[in-house]
Amino acid sequence: MIIFGTRTKLLTVFGTQQTCSHCNTGQLNLAYTVSYFHIFWIPMFPIGKKGITQCPHCKQTLTENELSAQSRSLLNAQKSSAKTPLKYFAGLILIGILIVAIIAINVLDKTGGYIRKPQIGDIYQVKGISENQYVLWKVTGVEGDSVVFATHKENALSQADITKETVFGKLNEDFTPSTFKMAKRNIKSMTQNNKNLVAIFRK
């Protein structure tokens, strides 16, 4: 069950030197309230700010439409000083943080996402036997929790040889017909420790 609605809270009160026109005794206070939309009592965003005058002596309260021109002018002059706190934007802030976190996770764990959901045609850059040399594996099939790869004929490529343009260009034609199979968990382990899995390219 989703509980939502609107609420109104007092923002602030200012004292004035203006005398109450009703009792001619008390000096008026200016009070400002904020109305906001909430879900599960969490403020999402403010939907309006209103001002009223209050007499501490006779307790008369007047809204903006009920005020004299002088009192209305005074009320509007102070309205900008009644700032709406950030807490009334808490829901929007939380949603924003969540969206940023999801985007950041997807960007930072792009390789992990490719491993969890491999696609035929993905090309993996893997460290070779010698330092600064690499081999390429191409996904040719997905069987349950395992991925089927074809290896590239060249097993000593340099980093300069490997770009997204080259792996899907001239290098894409030189994979062997023989294949091997590897479990996703083993592929994932290649991103840890020595990080033998350097990159995954996807069109």
C-alpha positions as CSV (number, residue, x, y, z in Angstrom):
1,M,0.0,0.0,0.0
2,I,1.5,3.3,-1.1
3,I,0.8,6.2,1.3
4,F,1.1,9.6,-0.3
5,G,-0.4,13.0,-0.2
6,T,0.3,16.6,0.8
7,R,1.2,18.2,4.1
8,T,1.8,21.7,5.3
9,K,4.5,22.8,7.8
10,L,5.5,26.1,9.4
11,L,8.7,27.5,7.9
12,T,9.4,30.5,9.9
13,V,8.0,33.5,11.8
14,F,9.1,37.1,11.6
15,G,8.2,39.9,14.0
16,T,7.1,43.3,12.7
17,Q,6.5,46.8,14.0
18,Q,3.1,46.9,12.4
19,T,0.1,47.1,14.8
20,C,-2.8,44.8,14.4
21,S,-5.7,46.6,12.7
22,H,-8.2,44.4,14.6
23,C,-7.2,45.1,18.2
24,N,-4.8,48.0,17.7
25,T,-2.6,46.5,20.4
26,G,-0.5,43.6,19.3
27,Q,2.4,43.9,16.8
28,L,1.9,41.5,13.9
29,N,4.0,38.4,13.2
30,L,4.5,37.2,9.7
31,A,4.4,33.4,9.4
32,Y,5.2,31.4,6.3
33,T,4.2,27.8,5.6
34,V,5.3,25.3,3.0
35,S,3.1,22.7,1.4
36,Y,4.8,19.6,0.0
37,F,4.0,16.3,-1.7
38,H,5.1,13.2,0.2
39,I,5.3,9.4,-0.3
40,F,5.5,7.3,2.8
41,W,5.9,10.5,4.7
42,I,9.1,11.3,2.9
43,P,9.0,14.8,1.5
44,M,9.4,14.6,-2.3
45,F,9.1,18.3,-3.4
46,P,7.4,21.5,-2.2
47,I,4.3,22.6,-4.1
48,G,3.8,26.0,-2.6
49,K,4.7,28.6,0.0
50,K,2.1,30.8,1.7
51,G,2.3,33.7,4.2
52,I,-0.1,34.8,6.9
53,T,-0.2,37.5,9.6
54,Q,-0.8,36.6,13.2
55,C,-1.5,38.9,16.1
56,P,0.0,37.6,19.4
57,H,-2.6,39.6,21.4
58,C,-6.0,39.0,19.8
59,K,-4.9,35.8,17.9
60,Q,-6.4,37.0,14.7
61,T,-4.9,35.2,11.6
62,L,-5.3,36.6,8.1
63,T,-4.3,35.1,4.8
64,E,-2.7,37.1,2.0
65,N,-6.0,37.7,0.3
66,E,-7.5,39.1,3.5
67,L,-4.8,41.6,4.2
68,S,-4.7,45.3,3.5
69,A,-2.4,46.5,0.7
70,Q,0.2,47.6,3.3
71,S,0.2,44.3,5.1
72,R,0.3,42.4,1.9
73,S,3.3,44.4,0.7
74,L,5.1,43.6,3.9
75,L,4.3,40.0,3.7
76,N,5.6,39.7,0.1
77,A,8.7,41.6,1.0
78,Q,9.7,39.1,3.6
79,K,8.6,36.0,1.6
80,S,12.0,35.6,-0.1
81,S,13.7,35.4,3.3
82,A,11.6,32.4,4.2
83,K,13.8,29.8,2.5
84,T,12.6,26.3,1.9
85,P,15.0,23.8,3.5
86,L,16.5,21.0,1.4
87,K,14.8,18.4,3.5
88,Y,11.6,19.2,1.6
89,F,13.4,17.9,-1.6
90,A,14.6,14.8,0.2
91,G,12.7,12.4,-2.1
92,L,14.0,14.0,-5.3
93,I,17.5,14.0,-3.9
94,L,17.3,10.3,-3.0
95,I,16.0,9.4,-6.4
96,G,18.8,11.4,-8.0
97,I,21.4,9.7,-5.9
98,L,19.9,6.3,-6.8
99,I,19.9,7.1,-10.5
100,V,23.5,8.3,-10.3
101,A,24.5,5.2,-8.4
102,I,22.9,2.9,-10.9
103,I,24.6,4.7,-13.8
104,A,28.0,4.6,-12.0
105,I,27.6,0.9,-11.3
106,N,26.8,0.1,-14.9
107,V,29.7,2.2,-16.2
108,L,32.2,1.0,-13.7
109,D,31.1,-2.7,-14.0
110,K,30.7,-2.7,-17.8
111,T,33.0,-5.7,-18.1
112,G,31.1,-7.6,-15.4
113,G,27.8,-6.9,-17.3
114,Y,29.3,-8.3,-20.5
115,I,30.4,-11.4,-18.7
116,R,27.0,-12.0,-17.0
117,K,25.2,-11.5,-20.3
118,P,27.6,-12.4,-23.1
119,Q,26.6,-11.9,-26.8
120,I,27.8,-13.8,-29.8
121,G,30.4,-11.6,-31.5
122,D,31.9,-10.1,-28.3
123,I,35.7,-10.0,-28.5
124,Y,37.8,-10.5,-25.4
125,Q,41.4,-9.0,-25.1
126,V,43.4,-11.4,-22.9
127,K,47.0,-11.2,-21.7
128,G,49.4,-13.4,-23.7
129,I,52.4,-15.4,-22.5
130,S,54.8,-12.6,-22.9
131,E,54.6,-9.2,-21.3
132,N,52.7,-6.5,-23.3
133,Q,51.4,-9.1,-25.7
134,Y,47.8,-10.1,-26.1
135,V,45.5,-12.6,-27.7
136,L,41.9,-12.3,-28.7
137,W,38.9,-14.5,-28.0
138,K,35.7,-14.3,-29.9
139,V,32.3,-15.4,-28.5
140,T,30.8,-17.9,-30.9
141,G,28.2,-19.4,-28.6
142,V,26.6,-19.3,-25.2
143,E,25.6,-22.6,-23.5
144,G,24.0,-22.0,-20.1
145,D,26.6,-20.8,-17.7
146,S,29.4,-21.4,-20.2
147,V,30.7,-19.3,-23.1
148,V,32.2,-20.8,-26.3
149,F,35.2,-19.0,-27.8
150,A,37.2,-19.0,-31.0
151,T,40.8,-17.9,-30.7
152,H,42.6,-15.4,-33.0
153,K,45.3,-16.8,-35.2
154,E,47.8,-14.1,-34.0
155,N,48.8,-14.8,-30.4
156,A,51.2,-11.9,-29.9
157,L,49.3,-8.8,-30.6
158,S,50.5,-5.5,-29.1
159,Q,48.2,-3.0,-27.4
160,A,48.7,-0.6,-30.4
161,D,47.2,-3.3,-32.6
162,I,44.0,-3.6,-30.6
163,T,41.3,-1.0,-30.8
164,K,37.5,-1.3,-31.3
165,E,38.0,-0.4,-34.9
166,T,40.6,-3.1,-35.6
167,V,39.0,-5.9,-33.6
168,F,35.8,-5.5,-35.6
169,G,37.7,-4.7,-38.7
170,K,40.8,-6.4,-40.1
171,L,41.4,-8.6,-37.0
172,N,37.8,-9.9,-37.0
173,E,38.5,-12.1,-40.1
174,D,41.4,-14.1,-38.5
175,F,39.8,-16.3,-35.9
176,T,40.4,-20.0,-36.0
177,P,37.5,-22.5,-36.5
178,S,38.4,-24.5,-33.4
179,T,36.7,-23.5,-30.2
180,F,36.9,-24.0,-26.5
181,K,34.4,-23.5,-23.6
182,M,34.8,-21.6,-20.3
183,A,32.4,-21.1,-17.4
184,K,31.3,-17.6,-16.6
185,R,32.7,-17.9,-13.1
186,N,36.1,-18.7,-14.5
187,I,35.9,-15.7,-16.9
188,K,35.0,-13.5,-14.0
189,S,38.0,-14.7,-12.0
190,M,40.2,-13.5,-14.9
191,T,39.2,-9.9,-14.0
192,Q,40.7,-10.3,-10.5
193,N,44.2,-10.8,-9.2
194,N,46.4,-10.6,-12.3
195,K,43.6,-9.3,-14.4
196,N,44.3,-11.5,-17.3
197,L,41.1,-10.3,-19.0
198,V,42.0,-6.8,-20.1
199,A,38.9,-5.7,-22.0
200,I,35.7,-6.8,-23.7
201,F,34.7,-5.2,-27.0
202,R,31.1,-5.2,-28.2
203,K,29.5,-3.6,-31.2
